[in-house]
Amino acid sequence: MTRKKIPLFPLPDTILFPGQIMPLHIFEPRYRQMTQDLLDGRGELVIGTVLGEDKNKLSGVAPVCPIGGVGQLEKYEPLDDGRFMIVLLGLKRVQIFPIPDHPAPYPVAEIEDFDDEIEHCSANELESIRDELMDALSRRGISEDTIPEQVSLEQMADLVLMAVSLDAEQRYQIYSTPSVLERIKLILDAESIDT
């Protein structure tokens, strides 16, 4: 699988989901430079989740979890003092391979697509899973009318996962589960406890 280099933005307890809109305030000088480089380039960066004791290392290059979310810079607003307000659109999950001695002033990583393991299910099983996810969403105040028919099971599961009350480590554990059906089971189990 081909890897590509991309700016890495480590954030504590933060996960970027596919399809999620994430506003960010960019104030640290090295990340201001990263934002400027995004504007001059493809506009993609990877959000690396930083958990536990590693959050104490954010002033350097904090160790990030191995699975993260690639975001596309959708909007930006430069502020008079050099800071930026930006909005990312989550594109996909990826594996992150930080490059420790990269010459850029901000962290850089190589990334590979994170391939979801989608097991074979019968049409009835898929419909049953979709109904369970829809029930979970409706318990969270999201009506079926607002969910387009073409939304995948993975996207529905991510919506539930974003809405369930979990700590960052529990949410990340589910987010990074390769098997889509196992991920959905974990999400539905967590949602049933949370209601």
KEZAFI-530553 format. One line per 8 residues: number of its first residue (from 0); for each residue x negated, y, z of N, C-alpha, C, O. Coordinates in Angstrom, 3 decimals, decimal comma. Layout:
NUM = X/Y/Z/X/Y/Z/X/Y/Z/X/Y/Z ~ ... .
***
This chain:
0 = -0,843/-1,179/0,000/0,000/0,000/0,000/-0,886/1,240/0,000/-1,896/1,286/0,702 ~ -0,510/2,238/-0,781/-1,297/3,451/-0,920/-1,043/4,401/0,244/0,099/4,641/0,635 ~ -2,115/4,925/0,777/-2,012/5,927/1,837/-2,236/7,311/1,245/-2,960/7,474/0,263 ~ -1,594/8,315/1,867/-1,885/9,687/1,456/-2,178/10,520/2,687/-1,681/10,237/3,778 ~ -3,004/11,566/2,500/-3,362/12,462/3,602/-2,304/13,546/3,725/-1,763/14,038/2,735 ~ -2,026/13,901/4,980/-0,951/14,849/5,246/-1,222/15,516/6,596/-1,770/14,873/7,492 ~ -0,850/16,788/6,763/-1,000/17,417/8,084/-0,184/16,680/9,134/0,917/16,197/8,869 ~ -0,752/16,606/10,331/-0,126/15,908/11,457/0,196/16,931/12,547/-0,676/17,668/13,008 .
8 = 1,462/16,958/12,944/1,885/17,874/13,998/2,336/17,056/15,199/3,473/16,586/15,226 ~ 1,457/16,874/16,207/1,835/16,109/17,402/2,772/16,928/18,286/2,488/18,086/18,591 ~ 3,885/16,325/18,695/4,835/17,012/19,562/5,263/16,081/20,693/5,520/14,899/20,464 ~ 5,339/16,611/21,909/5,729/15,770/23,043/7,207/15,382/22,974/8,077/16,222/22,746 ~ 7,469/14,078/23,180/8,829/13,542/23,300/9,720/13,875/22,111/10,940/13,935/22,259 ~ 9,141/14,090/20,940/9,910/14,523/19,763/9,823/13,478/18,666/8,747/12,966/18,360 ~ 10,973/13,169/18,078/11,061/12,222/16,964/11,775/12,923/15,818/12,821/13,537/16,023 ~ 11,221/12,836/14,621/11,887/13,358/13,429/12,534/12,193/12,690/11,849/11,306/12,182 .
16 = 13,857/12,210/12,638/14,621/11,163/11,966/14,826/11,505/10,493/14,887/12,682/10,139 ~ 14,933/10,487/9,625/15,298/10,764/8,230/16,640/11,493/8,172/17,609/11,082/8,810 ~ 16,684/12,573/7,405/17,912/13,343/7,251/18,130/14,401/8,311/19,047/15,213/8,194 ~ 17,303/14,407/9,345/17,467/15,376/10,444/16,898/16,730/10,047/15,868/16,811/9,379 ~ 17,575/17,787/10,463/17,068/19,154/10,314/16,395/19,521/11,632/17,006/19,408/12,695 ~ 15,132/19,962/11,564/14,382/20,297/12,783/13,795/21,707/12,675/12,899/21,940/11,864 ~ 14,291/22,649/13,485/13,671/23,979/13,531/12,450/23,950/14,454/12,465/23,289/15,492 ~ 11,402/24,665/14,073/10,186/24,711/14,880/9,650/26,136/14,940/9,736/26,888/13,970 .
24 = 9,100/26,490/16,083/8,422/27,771/16,280/6,924/27,480/16,256/6,418/26,761/17,117 ~ 6,226/28,025/15,287/4,790/27,764/15,115/4,024/28,977/15,640/4,101/30,063/15,066 ~ 3,280/28,785/16,739/2,599/29,922/17,360/1,106/29,700/17,556/0,342/30,665/17,578 ~ 0,672/28,445/17,700/-0,744/28,171/17,944/-1,539/28,448/16,658/-1,093/28,058/15,579 ~ -2,713/29,114/16,744/-3,444/29,503/15,538/-3,704/28,355/14,551/-3,557/28,540/13,343 ~ -4,085/27,181/15,049/-4,383/26,086/14,115/-3,131/25,632/13,365/-3,220/25,213/12,210 ~ -1,965/25,711/14,012/-0,733/25,298/13,348/-0,165/26,409/12,471/0,617/26,147/11,558 ~ -0,565/27,664/12,755/-0,246/28,746/11,810/-0,976/28,485/10,493/-0,412/28,647/9,410 .
32 = -2,259/28,072/10,610/-3,030/27,749/9,405/-2,407/26,556/8,689/-2,331/26,539/7,460 ~ -1,960/25,551/9,455/-1,291/24,391/8,862/-0,063/24,834/8,067/0,158/24,375/6,946 ~ 0,733/25,729/8,653/1,941/26,205/7,978/1,583/26,947/6,703/2,235/26,762/5,675 ~ 0,558/27,782/6,756/0,115/28,488/5,556/-0,308/27,490/4,481/0,010/27,670/3,305 ~ -1,022/26,443/4,880/-1,437/25,418/3,923/-0,234/24,661/3,371/-0,234/24,272/2,203 ~ 0,803/24,444/4,204/2,022/23,793/3,711/2,676/24,645/2,636/3,156/24,125/1,628 ~ 2,693/25,962/2,854/3,301/26,867/1,877/2,534/26,864/0,561/3,114/27,068/-0,506 ~ 1,215/26,629/0,643/0,381/26,599/-0,557/0,339/25,221/-1,211/-0,170/25,076/-2,322 .
40 = 0,873/24,204/-0,524/0,784/22,822/-1,030/2,149/22,198/-1,213/3,092/22,860/-1,647 ~ 2,254/20,899/-0,875/3,487/20,120/-1,100/4,563/20,393/-0,059/5,728/20,057/-0,269 ~ 4,188/20,995/1,052/5,168/21,316/2,076/5,579/20,142/2,933/6,629/20,189/3,573 ~ 4,775/19,081/2,964/5,095/17,916/3,786/4,137/17,814/4,963/2,942/18,081/4,838 ~ 4,687/17,420/6,115/3,860/17,104/7,264/4,508/15,968/8,022/5,686/15,664/7,837 ~ 3,718/15,347/8,879/4,245/14,243/9,681/4,307/14,697/11,137/3,343/15,225/11,691 ~ 5,479/14,473/11,738/5,655/14,750/13,161/5,231/13,495/13,914/5,820/12,427/13,746 ~ 4,205/13,638/14,743/3,707/12,526/15,543/4,233/12,633/16,962/4,012/13,642/17,631 .
48 = 4,917/11,616/17,423/5,480/11,604/18,773/4,373/11,357/19,801/3,580/10,426/19,664 ~ 4,335/12,197/20,823/3,366/12,054/21,911/4,155/11,740/23,176/5,050/12,492/23,562 ~ 3,818/10,628/23,816/4,563/10,163/24,986/3,663/10,034/26,216/2,437/9,999/26,105 ~ 4,292/9,963/27,380/3,593/9,629/28,624/2,447/10,557/28,953/2,532/11,768/28,751 ~ 1,363/9,974/29,465/0,184/10,735/29,892/-0,497/11,445/28,729/-1,219/12,421/28,934 ~ -0,269/10,959/27,501/-0,902/11,594/26,336/-0,424/13,032/26,139/-1,086/13,812/25,454 ~ 0,717/13,393/26,732/1,215/14,765/26,613/0,267/15,764/27,264/0,318/16,954/26,952 ~ -0,597/15,299/28,163/-1,575/16,178/28,805/-2,734/16,520/27,874/-3,579/17,344/28,221 .
56 = -2,786/15,900/26,699/-3,913/16,089/25,776/-3,537/16,940/24,566/-4,269/16,952/23,577 ~ -2,407/17,651/24,625/-1,928/18,411/23,470/-2,844/19,569/23,088/-2,813/20,016/21,942 ~ -3,658/20,067/24,017/-4,552/21,172/23,674/-5,655/20,734/22,716/-6,221/21,559/21,999 ~ -5,961/19,433/22,702/-6,912/18,892/21,734/-6,136/18,238/20,609/-5,249/18,853/20,017 ~ -6,465/17,004/20,317/-5,679/16,223/19,356/-5,104/15,056/20,139/-5,779/14,051/20,362 ~ -3,864/15,196/20,550/-3,219/14,181/21,373/-3,009/12,903/20,577/-2,682/12,958/19,391 ~ -3,193/11,748/21,219/-2,879/10,486/20,554/-1,381/10,419/20,256/-0,550/10,659/21,132 ~ -1,054/10,094/19,018/0,350/10,008/18,617/0,766/8,550/18,491/-0,067/7,668/18,282 .
64 = 2,059/8,311/18,622/2,588/6,961/18,431/2,410/6,554/16,964/2,333/7,418/16,090 ~ 2,344/5,246/16,689/2,000/4,793/15,335/3,071/5,008/14,264/2,757/4,987/13,074 ~ 4,318/5,214/14,662/5,384/5,452/13,687/5,896/6,870/13,888/6,180/7,278/15,015 ~ 6,014/7,615/12,807/6,477/8,995/12,884/7,387/9,325/11,720/7,719/8,464/10,905 ~ 7,783/10,577/11,657/8,680/11,021/10,595/8,033/12,075/9,726/7,472/13,050/10,227 ~ 8,112/11,875/8,411/7,632/12,887/7,468/8,737/13,904/7,264/9,899/13,551/7,064 ~ 8,356/15,173/7,317/9,308/16,242/7,080/8,883/17,106/5,906/7,695/17,283/5,638 ~ 9,875/17,637/5,217/9,661/18,570/4,108/10,007/19,969/4,605/11,081/20,183/5,168 .
72 = 9,105/20,912/4,400/9,359/22,295/4,774/10,479/22,842/3,888/10,313/22,969/2,675 ~ 11,610/23,163/4,498/12,775/23,631/3,746/12,912/25,147/3,787/13,265/25,770/2,786 ~ 12,634/25,737/4,937/12,743/27,190/5,100/11,635/27,652/6,027/11,148/26,899/6,870 ~ 11,249/28,906/5,851/10,265/29,479/6,763/10,487/30,980/6,863/11,005/31,625/5,952 ~ 10,076/31,504/8,000/10,132/32,947/8,206/8,839/33,361/8,894/8,605/33,012/10,051 ~ 7,997/34,111/8,176/6,784/34,610/8,833/7,157/35,757/9,771/7,969/36,612/9,417 ~ 6,573/35,775/10,953/6,807/36,851/11,915/5,638/37,835/11,872/4,543/37,488/11,431 ~ 5,876/39,043/12,325/4,880/40,118/12,203/3,543/39,794/12,852/2,502/40,262/12,391 .
80 = 3,560/38,994/13,922/2,321/38,704/14,641/1,609/37,441/14,153/0,676/36,970/14,804 ~ 2,044/36,884/13,002/1,379/35,706/12,428/2,048/34,389/12,755/1,713/33,359/12,169 ~ 3,004/34,407/13,699/3,747/33,185/13,990/4,724/32,893/12,852/4,980/33,743/11,999 ~ 5,269/31,662/12,859/6,262/31,261/11,863/7,444/30,604/12,557/7,285/29,936/13,579 ~ 8,604/30,795/12,007/9,776/29,981/12,313/9,980/29,127/11,060/10,111/29,663/9,960 ~ 10,006/27,797/11,226/10,175/26,923/10,067/11,312/25,939/10,323/11,710/25,698/11,463 ~ 11,816/25,386/9,238/12,834/24,344/9,316/12,358/23,179/8,461/12,039/23,339/7,283 ~ 12,318/21,988/9,088/11,929/20,766/8,379/13,157/19,923/8,103/14,123/19,941/8,866 .
88 = 13,112/19,188/7,012/14,100/18,156/6,723/13,385/16,821/6,809/12,424/16,582/6,077 ~ 13,849/15,937/7,706/13,244/14,617/7,836/13,470/13,794/6,581/14,591/13,711/6,079 ~ 12,404/13,184/6,073/12,495/12,402/4,834/12,516/10,900/5,089/13,375/10,187/4,570 ~ 11,555/10,418/5,902/11,450/8,962/6,103/10,534/8,665/7,277/9,782/9,521/7,742 ~ 10,622/7,418/7,746/9,683/6,912/8,746/8,403/6,493/8,039/8,435/6,003/6,910 ~ 7,279/6,691/8,713/5,987/6,291/8,155/5,092/5,754/9,258/5,308/6,024/10,440 ~ 4,091/4,994/8,858/3,010/4,615/9,772/1,964/5,722/9,724/1,652/6,254/8,658 ~ 1,431/6,059/10,887/0,464/7,162/10,997/-0,916/6,610/11,338/-1,071/5,794/12,246 .
96 = -1,923/7,081/10,580/-3,320/6,711/10,818/-4,120/8,012/10,944/-4,637/8,512/9,945 ~ -4,231/8,574/12,175/-4,937/9,854/12,351/-6,376/9,776/11,831/-7,030/8,737/11,915 ~ -6,843/10,896/11,297/-8,227/11,023/10,830/-8,951/11,881/11,869/-8,793/13,102/11,878 ~ -9,751/11,249/12,752/-10,312/11,967/13,910/-11,214/13,149/13,563/-11,132/14,182/14,228 ~ -12,056/13,039/12,564/-13,049/14,084/12,299/-12,762/14,847/11,020/-13,695/15,281/10,344 ~ -11,516/15,019/10,678/-11,155/15,763/9,465/-11,566/17,224/9,642/-11,406/17,777/10,730 ~ -12,098/17,868/8,578/-12,597/19,240/8,733/-11,511/20,315/8,893/-11,835/21,444/9,259 ~ -10,263/20,008/8,637/-9,205/21,015/8,798/-9,124/21,447/10,262/-9,458/20,664/11,151 .
104 = -8,688/22,676/10,524/-8,595/23,144/11,918/-7,439/22,520/12,697/-7,347/22,696/13,912 ~ -6,568/21,803/12,021/-5,409/21,144/12,635/-5,520/19,640/12,357/-6,281/19,235/11,478 ~ -4,777/18,814/13,086/-4,855/17,365/12,857/-4,333/16,958/11,473/-3,398/17,549/10,932 ~ -4,972/15,936/10,935/-4,590/15,367/9,641/-4,538/13,853/9,815/-5,293/13,279/10,599 ~ -3,639/13,219/9,075/-3,517/11,758/9,149/-3,306/11,206/7,752/-2,908/11,917/6,829 ~ -3,584/9,920/7,627/-3,127/9,183/6,454/-1,813/8,529/6,854/-1,625/8,142/8,007 ~ -0,910/8,410/5,891/0,381/7,782/6,173/0,683/6,713/5,131/0,235/6,780/3,987 ~ 1,458/5,727/5,567/2,013/4,690/4,689/3,492/4,601/4,999/3,913/4,825/6,134 .
112 = 4,274/4,277/3,995/5,706/4,078/4,233/5,915/2,979/5,267/5,210/1,970/5,271 ~ 6,876/3,185/6,127/7,281/2,203/7,140/8,444/1,439/6,540/9,548/1,970/6,416 ~ 8,200/0,208/6,173/9,224/-0,565/5,495/10,181/-1,182/6,500/9,811/-2,051/7,289 ~ 11,429/-0,708/6,452/12,465/-1,321/7,270/12,681/-2,746/6,803/12,733/-3,014/5,603 ~ 12,808/-3,654/7,750/13,134/-5,047/7,426/14,649/-5,164/7,400/15,297/-5,144/8,446 ~ 15,209/-5,286/6,211/16,658/-5,366/6,066/17,023/-6,821/5,795/16,777/-7,352/4,713 ~ 17,610/-7,442/6,795/17,977/-8,839/6,689/19,246/-8,988/5,852/20,051/-8,063/5,745 ~ 19,405/-10,162/5,266/20,599/-10,420/4,458/21,812/-10,625/5,373/21,746/-11,346/6,369 .
120 = 22,901/-9,983/5,012/24,162/-10,131/5,743/25,287/-10,305/4,729/25,207/-9,821/3,600 ~ 26,308/-10,988/5,144/27,491/-11,111/4,287/28,231/-9,773/4,285/27,996/-8,924/5,144 ~ 29,108/-9,597/3,331/29,904/-8,375/3,235/30,736/-8,182/4,508/30,894/-7,058/4,986 ~ 31,267/-9,285/5,054/32,058/-9,194/6,285/31,207/-8,733/7,470/31,643/-7,914/8,279 ~ 29,975/-9,276/7,561/29,086/-8,879/8,650/28,719/-7,394/8,537/28,697/-6,674/9,535 ~ 28,432/-6,949/7,315/28,088/-5,550/7,101/29,250/-4,636/7,476/29,057/-3,589/8,093 ~ 30,459/-5,044/7,095/31,650/-4,253/7,420/31,866/-4,194/8,935/32,245/-3,155/9,475 ~ 31,621/-5,314/9,608/31,762/-5,361/11,066/30,743/-4,435/11,741/31,080/-3,713/12,679 .
128 = 29,496/-4,461/11,256/28,447/-3,598/11,819/28,806/-2,127/11,579/28,670/-1,293/12,474 ~ 29,260/-1,825/10,375/29,656/-0,446/10,045/30,783/0,013/10,975/30,765/1,147/11,456 ~ 31,762/-0,862/11,230/32,867/-0,511/12,124/32,367/-0,243/13,545/32,814/0,702/14,194 ~ 31,435/-1,080/14,027/30,880/-0,873/15,375/30,149/0,461/15,474/30,287/1,183/16,462 ~ 29,364/0,783/14,433/28,652/2,054/14,429/29,633/3,227/14,358/29,439/4,247/15,020 ~ 30,689/3,075/13,551/31,682/4,137/13,443/32,396/4,345/14,760/32,671/5,481/15,145 ~ 32,704/3,247/15,465/33,325/3,357/16,789/32,397/4,102/17,757/32,840/4,945/18,536 ~ 31,095/3,771/17,691/30,122/4,442/18,566/30,046/5,932/18,242/29,964/6,760/19,149 .
136 = 30,074/6,275/16,961/30,032/7,683/16,564/31,291/8,419/17,024/31,218/9,552/17,498 ~ 32,444/7,766/16,879/33,685/8,434/17,286/33,713/8,655/18,806/34,274/9,645/19,277 ~ 33,109/7,736/19,573/33,003/7,950/21,023/32,095/9,140/21,342/32,176/9,716/22,427 ~ 31,250/9,496/20,410/30,346/10,641/20,560/30,937/11,909/19,953/30,262/12,936/19,873 ~ 32,195/11,838/19,527/32,860/13,025/18,988/32,624/13,270/17,515/32,940/14,346/17,007 ~ 32,068/12,281/16,816/31,837/12,419/15,373/32,929/11,633/14,659/32,997/10,409/14,775 ~ 33,776/12,331/13,926/34,921/11,652/13,308/34,517/10,981/11,994/33,572/11,390/11,319 ~ 35,266/9,945/11,664/34,998/9,179/10,439/35,108/10,066/9,207/34,431/9,828/8,207 .
144 = 35,959/11,089/9,272/36,149/11,983/8,119/34,880/12,753/7,771/34,716/13,197/6,635 ~ 33,980/12,915/8,745/32,764/13,697/8,493/31,600/12,828/8,001/30,534/13,353/7,679 ~ 31,791/11,516/7,942/30,730/10,607/7,500/31,019/10,165/6,062/31,988/9,443/5,828 ~ 30,194/10,587/5,095/30,426/10,158/3,716/30,308/8,640/3,568/29,542/8,000/4,289 ~ 31,062/8,074/2,640/31,067/6,617/2,440/29,696/6,073/2,075/29,358/4,946/2,438 ~ 28,898/6,867/1,358/27,594/6,378/0,891/26,517/6,396/1,977/25,388/5,980/1,719 ~ 26,838/6,865/3,176/25,864/6,858/4,277/25,522/5,412/4,623/26,402/4,575/4,821 ~ 24,220/5,143/4,690/23,761/3,777/4,955/23,938/3,411/6,425/24,145/4,275/7,277 .
152 = 23,851/2,107/6,703/23,893/1,644/8,089/22,741/2,243/8,895/22,914/2,602/10,060 ~ 21,560/2,350/8,269/20,400/2,918/8,964/20,669/4,367/9,376/20,334/4,783/10,485 ~ 21,283/5,132/8,457/21,585/6,528/8,761/22,626/6,639/9,872/22,502/7,482/10,761 ~ 23,648/5,790/9,821/24,662/5,802/10,874/24,029/5,443/12,224/24,314/6,073/13,242 ~ 23,169/4,423/12,212/22,506/4,006/13,449/21,641/5,137/14,000/21,617/5,362/15,209 ~ 20,930/5,852/13,122/20,104/6,979/13,572/20,965/8,067/14,210/20,569/8,663/15,212 ~ 22,136/8,330/13,639/23,043/9,324/14,228/23,421/8,932/15,653/23,423/9,769/16,556 ~ 23,741/7,651/15,846/24,089/7,182/17,190/22,876/7,306/18,107/22,998/7,771/19,240 .
160 = 21,706/6,891/17,620/20,492/6,938/18,444/20,167/8,368/18,880/19,720/8,583/20,007 ~ 20,387/9,343/17,997/20,121/10,736/18,361/21,089/11,221/19,438/20,749/12,107/20,221 ~ 22,293/10,647/19,483/23,338/11,128/20,398/23,337/10,440/21,765/23,875/10,982/22,730 ~ 22,739/9,257/21,852/22,762/8,492/23,107/21,768/9,089/24,105/20,682/9,529/23,727 ~ 22,151/9,097/25,370/21,263/9,602/26,427/20,212/8,545/26,769/20,493/7,572/27,468 ~ 19,009/8,758/26,265/17,866/7,883/26,548/16,668/8,759/26,833/16,618/9,909/26,397 ~ 15,689/8,221/27,571/14,463/8,988/27,690/13,667/8,818/26,393/13,961/7,941/25,581 ~ 12,662/9,664/26,218/11,913/9,699/24,958/11,264/8,357/24,637/11,230/7,950/23,475 .
168 = 10,748/7,665/25,655/10,077/6,392/25,394/11,067/5,322/24,935/10,756/4,537/24,040 ~ 12,250/5,285/25,539/13,276/4,321/25,111/13,736/4,632/23,692/13,879/3,727/22,870 ~ 13,968/5,919/23,404/14,420/6,320/22,064/13,360/5,943/21,020/13,680/5,414/19,955 ~ 12,076/6,231/21,354/11,004/5,907/20,407/10,911/4,399/20,176/10,717/3,962/19,042 ~ 11,045/3,611/21,220/10,961/2,155/21,076/11,990/1,651/20,064/11,685/0,804/19,224 ~ 13,213/2,182/20,156/14,254/1,765/19,213/13,955/2,318/17,818/14,063/1,593/16,829 ~ 13,584/3,588/17,734/13,264/4,255/16,465/12,218/3,480/15,666/12,297/3,404/14,440 ~ 11,238/2,906/16,365/10,111/2,253/15,693/10,307/0,750/15,497/9,375/0,065/15,075 .
176 = 11,494/0,224/15,793/11,775/-1,202/15,585/11,921/-1,472/14,095/12,774/-0,862/13,451 ~ 11,109/-2,375/13,521/11,152/-2,587/12,065/12,453/-3,217/11,551/12,938/-2,843/10,483 ~ 13,012/-4,157/12,294/14,223/-4,840/11,841/15,422/-3,915/12,007/15,728/-3,470/13,113 ~ 16,099/-3,632/10,891/17,258/-2,742/10,940/18,357/-3,335/11,812/18,966/-2,616/12,604 ~ 18,623/-4,635/11,682/19,682/-5,247/12,483/19,329/-5,247/13,965/20,201/-5,016/14,803 ~ 18,074/-5,500/14,302/17,649/-5,444/15,704/17,756/-4,015/16,230/18,182/-3,792/17,363 ~ 17,366/-3,048/15,396/17,469/-1,642/15,782/18,929/-1,286/16,082/19,227/-0,645/17,090 ~ 19,829/-1,710/15,196/21,251/-1,418/15,389/21,768/-2,069/16,670/22,529/-1,458/17,420 .
184 = 21,347/-3,320/16,919/21,772/-4,008/18,145/21,303/-3,244/19,383/22,073/-3,054/20,324 ~ 20,043/-2,807/19,383/19,502/-2,052/20,513/20,251/-0,734/20,701/20,527/-0,323/21,828 ~ 20,572/-0,081/19,596/21,299/1,195/19,660/22,687/0,982/20,233/23,121/1,722/21,116 ~ 23,383/-0,027/19,733/24,744/-0,281/20,211/24,741/-0,698/21,685/25,639/-0,321/22,438 ~ 23,728/-1,480/22,100/23,612/-1,838/23,510/23,399/-0,587/24,379/24,024/-0,433/25,428 ~ 22,513/0,294/23,924/22,242/1,523/24,679/23,474/2,421/24,706/23,765/3,057/25,719 ~ 24,188/2,468/23,599/25,382/3,321/23,528/26,476/2,803/24,447/27,186/3,594/25,069 ~ 26,622/1,487/24,542/27,680/0,932/25,395/27,388/1,205/26,879/28,312/1,384/27,672 .
192 = 26,113/1,234/27,245/25,727/1,557/28,629/25,960/3,039/28,914/26,320/3,420/30,028 ~ 25,749/3,865/27,896/25,799/5,319/28,060/27,222/5,877/28,084/27,424/7,024/28,481 ~ 28,221/5,074/27,659/29,587/5,612/27,599/30,344/5,386/28,893/31,505/5,778/29,006 .
***
